Amino acid sequence: MTKAEIKQLEILRAKTPEQRFAMMADLMGAQFDAMRSGIRFQNPGIADIEVEKRLHERMIQGYKCRKDWYFKI
């Protein structure tokens, strides 16, 4: 490991679980925003609801989720 990687690990270990979860949520939000931008770029003038539908379809493909994964408890 490089010194920079070791320093990053030290910083992450010093964070609380809540802080690490918030970081993960921010990164996932940025990923989804980038995916939405890509969908809009590929489909100019697309409606917001269609963007969300296509995003969901990409998530299913990319993460190998089932269509009803969000209903599971």
C-alpha positions in Angstrom: 0.0 0.0 0.0 1.1 3.5 -0.7 1.4 6.1 2.1 -1.6 7.9 0.6 -3.7 4.8 0.8 -2.6 4.1 4.4 -3.5 7.7 5.3 -7.0 7.3 3.6 -7.6 4.1 5.7 -6.6 5.9 8.9 -9.0 8.7 8.1 -11.8 6.3 7.3 -11.2 4.3 10.5 -11.4 7.5 12.6 -15.0 8.2 11.2 -18.1 7.0 13.0 -20.3 4.4 11.2 -22.8 7.2 10.6 -20.1 9.3 8.9 -19.0 6.3 6.7 -22.6 5.6 5.8 -23.2 9.3 4.8 -20.1 9.1 2.6 -21.3 6.0 0.9 -24.8 7.6 0.4 -23.2 10.7 -1.2 -21.1 8.6 -3.5 -24.1 6.5 -4.6 -26.1 9.7 -5.1 -23.3 11.1 -7.3 -23.3 7.8 -9.3 -27.0 7.9 -9.9 -26.8 11.6 -10.9 -24.1 10.7 -13.5 -26.3 7.8 -14.8 -29.3 10.2 -15.1 -27.1 12.7 -17.0 -26.0 9.9 -19.4 -29.6 8.9 -20.0 -30.6 12.5 -20.7 -27.5 13.0 -23.0 -28.5 9.8 -25.0 -32.2 10.8 -25.1 -32.6 14.6 -25.4 -36.0 15.9 -24.3 -36.9 12.8 -22.3 -39.4 13.2 -19.5 -38.2 12.9 -15.9 -40.4 9.9 -15.2 -38.9 8.1 -18.2 -35.3 9.0 -17.0 -36.2 7.4 -13.6 -37.6 4.3 -15.3 -34.5 3.8 -17.5 -32.3 4.5 -14.4 -34.1 1.7 -12.6 -33.7 -0.6 -15.6 -30.0 0.1 -15.6 -29.7 -0.5 -11.9 -31.4 -3.9 -12.4 -29.0 -4.8 -15.1 -25.9 -3.4 -13.4 -26.6 -4.7 -9.9 -28.3 -7.9 -11.0 -31.3 -7.0 -8.9 -34.7 -8.4 -9.3 -37.5 -6.0 -10.3 -39.2 -6.5 -7.0 -36.1 -6.1 -4.8 -37.4 -3.0 -3.1 -40.5 -4.8 -1.8 -38.5 -7.5 0.1 -38.2 -7.3 3.8 
